[in-house]
């Protein structure tokens, strides 16, 4: 006869629950957002619209920050605590959006390289916010820089998504709830491979070269900043590139004539179907480069630890 099993210790159970917080957070938030959208559609109550916008804009960024934090806690010596994450997400997100908006308003004009300017400004602002957020850390590893960088990036993405959702909602014909829902779904799906990914890469490289409060802008840090800014610019310009490629592949004589006159011709049915496919392919390519870059960095950080063990 086997002896009765010893029940798990309470602290082990609590630790296991904490490690699996992010799926419950995402599932609960998604259910609440869907319920709010359904009630808003059924009642046409505009009072619920801020709830739809905030839940939809913050759900995926907050979930990914929770996931990254839970994974970082399993690494010995992690210096990132909840206070730093909260500051980086909320304060960093707001300051990042405000700073980027001011700089873009005063420094950018409509030109061929406007997307590159947006990438440089927004990634530069997020890097500054990241360094401000990390001032109070006694010590930090490249993984901490990755987590804190992702947190600042996701905070920026959440507040930016809320603005895009509001713009989609308010149209000349009135309030368009379906446009709002579509915008939040699209930005939620794309959030993991956008701002959070780019700032995570830069944060990891910056922390690997520096100590919090004693920053060293090495050549590698500078090249990383330029690299993530270029990924950002390519991401923003994917639709314009897709339209250009569609005209190059399937353009007609009358479209070429309009382009020579400085006018943008309408798409043919074939081009209208081709552009979304090129859009998707372009975003997938940029996302794959970013994810591959981050994976290569993490493997490089893991090698010294593996050799020590």
N, C-alpha and C positions, 0 to 999 in steps of 0.2 A: 504494500500500500504506500503510495507516494505521500510525502508530507504536504500539508497545505501550503500553497504559494504565499510568499510574503508580499503584502500589498506594497506598491511603489511608494517611495517617500514623497511627501507633499512638495518638497522643493524640486524634485525631479519632474513631477507632473507639471508644476508651474513653468519650469524651464521649457518643457516640451510644448506647452501651450503658447509660450511667448515666441518660440521659433516658428510656429505656424499661425501667427497672427494675420499675416498679409492676405492669405486666401479668404479668411473670414471678413477681413476689412473690405476687400474688393467685392465679394459676393453680397454683403449687406449693403454697401454703397450702391452697387448696380441695381439691386432690387428697389432701394429707395428712389433712385433716379427714375427708373422705369415707372414706378407707381406715381411719382410726381408728374411725369409726362402724361400718363394716362388720365389722371385726375384733371390736369390742366386742359387736355383736349376735350374731356367730357363736360367740364364746367365753364370753359373759356374765362377762367378767373385770372386776371393779370397779376394778382398778388403773388401767385405761385411762380412767376417767371424768374425772379432772382434765385429761387431755390433750384430751378432747373439749370440755370446757368452755372451756379456755384458748384453744385454736385457734379454736373457733367464735366466741368473744367478741371476740378481738383481731384476727381476719383483716381484716374490712372497715375498722375504724378505722385500723389500721396502714397498710393499702393507701392509704387516702385521704390520710393524712399524707404518705406517700411521694410520691403524685401531686402534692399541693400544694407540697411542697418542690421537686420537680423543675421545676415551672412557675415557682416564685419565683426559681430560680437563673438563669433567662433574663432577669430584670429587672435592669438595672444598679443597683448600689448597695444590693443586698439585704444586710441585716445579720443574717439568721437563719442560724445554723450548726447542725450536727448535735447539738452539746452542748445548745443551747437547746431543740431539739425533743425530745431525750431527757428532759431535765429537765421540760419542760412536759407531756409525755405520761405519764411514769411517776409522778414526784413530784406533779405537778399533779393527775393523775387520782386518786391515792390521797388526797391532802389534800382535794380537792374532795368526794369521796365521804364521807370521815370528817366533814368540816365540815358538809356538808349533813345528814348523818344526825344529828349532835348537835343542830344548830339545829332541825331538824324535830321531834325528840323532845321538846324543851323548849318550843318556841314554838307548835307547831301542835296544834289540837284538831279533831275532826270537826265541820265546819261547812260552810255553803254555799260559802264562799270558800277552802276548804282548798287547792284546786288553784292558786289565785292565790298563796297563801302559799308553796307548794312552788316555783312558778316564780320568785318573788322571791328566795327563799333560795338555790336552786341556781344561778341566774344571778349572784347577788351573790357567792357563794363562788367560782364560776369566774372572775369578774372580778378578785377579790382574788388568786387564784392566778396569773392572767395577769400582773398587775402585778408580783407577786413574781418570776415567771419572767423578765420582761423587764428586771430591774434591771441586769444586767451588759451590756446592749447599749449600744454607744457611740452608735449612731444607728439609727433605724428609720423605715420608711415606712408608710403605711396598708396597703399590701399585706403588709408584714411582720406588722402587727397582725392582718390577716386570717388569715395562715398560722399564726401562733403561737396565735391565739385558737381556730382550728379544731383545732390540736394538743391544747390543753388540753381542749377540748370532747370530742374523740374519746377522749382518755385517760379522762375521766369516764365516757363511754358504755361503754368497754370493761370497766372494772371493775364498773360497774352491771349490764351485761349478764351478766357472770359470776355476780353474785349472783342475778339473775332466773333464770338457767339452773339454778343449784343449787336454788333454791326449786321450780322445775318438776320437777326430778329426784326430790326427796324428797317422797313422798306418804304418806298413811295406809296405803295398800296396799303400800308398799315403794318400790323405785326404778323410775321410769318413764322409760326411755331415750327413747322416742318423744316424750314431752312435752318433754324436754330438747332434742331435735333440732328440734322445731317452734318452740320458743321462740327458739333461736339463729338459725334461718333467718329468722323474722319480724323479729327485732331487727337482724339483719344487713342485711336489705333496707331497713329504715327508718332505719338509722344515718346515712346521708348527709344526711338532711333533719331531723335532730334536734339533739342537743347540739352537734355540730361546727358546724353551720350557724349556730345562734343565737350561739355564742361568737365565731365568725368575724365576724359582723356587728358585734357589740359591740367586738371587738378592733380592727377596721379604723377604726371611728369614734373610739375612744379614742386610737389612735395618731395619727390625723389631727389631733386637737386638742391633743396633748401631745408630750413627749419622754420616753423611758424614764427613770424616776427622778424626773421632774418632771411629775407627772400633773395635768391640768386637767379637772375635772369640770364641763364646760360644760353649758348647757341642752340642746344636741343630744346630748351623751353621756348625760345623765339620761333624756331622752326615748327614746333608743335602748335603754337598759337596761329602761325600763318596757315598751317595745314587744316586745323579745325575751322578757321575762318573761310578757307576755300571750300570745304565741305558744306558749310553753312550757305555760302553764296551759290554753290551748285544746286543745293536743295531748293533755295528760293527761286532759282531761275529755270528749274526743270520744265515748267509749262512753256515758257518762252522758247527754250531750246527744242521742245517737242513740236511746237508750231513751225519753227524754222525747218526742222527735219521733214515734217509732213509736206511743206511746200517744195522742198528739194526733191523728195522722192516722188511726189504725185502732182506737182504743180502744173498748171495749164498755161497756155499762151496769154489768155486774158488776165490771169492773176499776175503774171510777170509784168504785163503792161501797167497794171495798177500799182505794183510795187515800184516801178520806175518813176511813177508820178508822185511817189511818197504816200500812197494810200494803202491801207491794210485791206486786202481782199477777203471776202467771206470764205469760209471753208466749203468745199464740196462735200457731199455725203460720205465719200470715201475718207476724206481728210478728217471729218468730224468723228469718224469711228477710229481712225488711226491715232489721233492725238492722245486720247486717254490711255491707249496701250503704250505709247512712247512715254507718257507721264509715269505710268506705273513702272516701266522698265528703268527709267532714269532714277526714280526714287529708290527702287530696289538696289540699284548699283551703288548709289551714294551710301545707303544704309549698310550694305555689305562691306564697303570699304571701312566705314566707321567701326562696325562690330569686329571686323577682322583686325583692325589696328588695336582696339582695346584688348582683344584676346591675346594678341602678340605681346602687349605690354604686361599683362597679367602673367603670362608664361615666363617672361623675363624676370619678373619679381619673384616668382616661385622657385626659380632655379637655385639661387643662393640658399634659401631655406631648406631645399631638398638636399643640397650638398652638406649642410651643417648637421642634418639628421642622419 
